[in-house]
Amino acid sequence: MDPLAEYRDKWLPYRMQAIDLMGMYLGLIEKWETAPWMEVYVDQKLRIEGKASGFTNPAIEAGVLHSRALLDFLGLKLRRGTTDQLAERSRKAHANDIVIEDFGLERVTIAEATGLYPGDAAEAEAALATPILIANNWAAHNSAMLPLDPEQNHFLRIAAMGVPALMLAFFYERAGLKMPQYEIPSRPRTNGEDSGHGSDA
């Protein structure tokens, strides 16, 4: 299979799905005072049990890394020496990187990226910068960033919606491609409490 086609058809939707899952779990942990008990069933058999954070934390970390990867794909990175500002990538970091330019499209500018957000542009920029910052200084290195503070959690939730929106507007629509189904289906609890995301569909 052509590497570009495989990346477009398999790995981009895979990354977006991980980001959607991050958003779902960020919404859940905001409601927790402490991580509740979790049971995971596979083929109707209990396979994993323990605190829910044993699953949600790695899922959020994965979403952070995939957000960073897609922002780089689009042409955005963290401005050196800042924690809440973006810079525009000028070229590939490595020769074998796959980026939006490989598909004949232009890199996304900061103004374009923040312009999709209905709120303040500075908040949008900080939200998109946050997963890059966390990926660079927490997920890929040992640092003193843990735990996430409420503002970082808020920004990550914005990024979980914003990164797929950027992919739709500046990759799929510009390339004339259909947006893949990436949202994780979920269902509400039987007592009526919202699961945090998604639907039965």
N, C-alpha and C positions, 0 to 999 in steps of 0.2 A: 504494500500500500504506500502511496505517495506520502512522505513525512508531513507535508503541509496539510493534506487532506485528513490524515489521521489525527493531527493535532486539532484541527478544526472540528472534526466530527466526534472525537472521543475525549480528548484531554481538556479542551475548553469547557464543555458541559460538565465534566468531572470536577473541575476547579470551581465552577459556579455552584454546583451542588454542595460542595464542602462549605462554601461561603454562606449559602442559605441555611445549612445546618447550624453554623456558628450563630447566625442571627436568631434562630429558634431557641438555642440554649442560652444565649445572653438574655433573652426575654424571660426565660424560666428562672435563672439564678437571681435576677433582680427581685423576685418574690420570696426567695428563701432567706430565712435567718441563719439556718444551717442546712447543709446538704441532706436531703431526705434519703431514705433507703431506696435502693434500686434492685430490680430483678430483671434479667434479660433471658428471654426464652428463644430458643432456636429449634424450629420444627416441633413446637409445643413442649419442649423440654427445657427446664431451668438449667442454664449453663453458667451464668454469671450473677453474683449477688454482692452487694456492698453499697457504699455511699455513692450517690448519683454523680458526685464530682469525679469519680474514677472514670466516668464516661464523658461527662460534659467538658471537663478541662482539656483533655486531648482533642476533642472535637473543635473547641474554640481555637486552640493552638493551630490546628490544621487549617481552619478557616482564615486565620491571620496570615499564614504562609501563602495560601492560595490567593488571598487578596493582594498581597505584595507582588506575586508572580503576574497576576492579570494587569495590575497597574503598570508594571514594567513593560508588559506586552503592549499596552496601549501607548506608552511613552512617558510615563510619569514616575518620578522617584522623590525621595526626601531631599530637601535642600540641605546641603552640608551645614552643620553647626546649628540647626534648628530642630524643633520637635513638632512643629505644627504648620510647616510650610512645604510646598511642593516645588520641584524643579522639573524641567522638561528634559528627558533623555535625548542626547544628541546622536547616539549610535548604539550598536549592540555592545554589551559588556564582554561577550564571548562570541567567537565566530559561529558556533553551533546554536546560538540562541534563536528561537523563533519569535518574531515580533510582528506587529501589525503591518509594517512596511513590506514584509515578505508576501503579503496578500495584495499588494498594489495600493494600499491605503495610506493616508497621511497619519502621522502621530497626532495624538489628542493634545491640545494645549490646556494649560491650567484654566484659562478663561472658559473654554468649552466645557471642561469637567465640572467646574463650580457653577456654571450657568444652568446646568440641569436641575440643581437643587432649588426648591421653592423658597428656602430661607436665606439667611445671610451667607454671602460668599466666603467670608473668613471662617465661618463654622463648617461649611462644606469642605474647604481646603484642609482644616484641622482634622476633620473626620477621615478624609482620604489619606492624610499623612500618618494617622495613628496606627493602622495595621503595619505600615512600612516600618515605623519606629519600633513597634513591639517585635516585629519579626527580626529586625536587625539587632536589637538590644536585649531581647528576652529569649525568644524561641531558638535563635541560632547561637546565642552566647549566654554565659552566666553573668547576670547583672543584678542590681538591687531594685528592679522595677516591680517585682511582685509584692502584694497582690495588685490587681487592677483597681484604680480608684474609680469613683462613680462617673467622673467626666470621661475617662478612657472607655468605660463600659458604654456610655452614651454615644461616644464617637464611633465605636466599633459597630453599634447597632445601625447607625446611619450608613456606615461603610458597607454593611451587609446588604443593604438595599441599593446603595449608590453604585457599587462596583458592577453588579449585573445590569443596572440601568445604563451605565457607560458602555458596557459591552453591546447592549441592544442598539443604542443610538449611534455609536461610532464604529462598530465592527459589523454587526449583523445587518442593520439597515443600509449602511453605506455599501456593503458588499452584495446587497440584494438577497440575503440569506434569511431563512426562517429561524426565528429564535428557538433554541432547543428547550425541551421540557426539563428544567433543572430543579424546580421547587420540590421539597420533600413533602409528600403527602402525610398528614397526621389527622387525628380525630380528637374531638373534645372528650374529656372525661365523662363518665356516666352520671356524675353528680352535677353536670352542667358547667364545671370549671373549664375555662378555655385552656387548651393544651399549649397555647403560646404561638401557634402558627398553623397555617395550612387548613385543609379541609378533608373530608372523606374522599374527595375525588382523586 
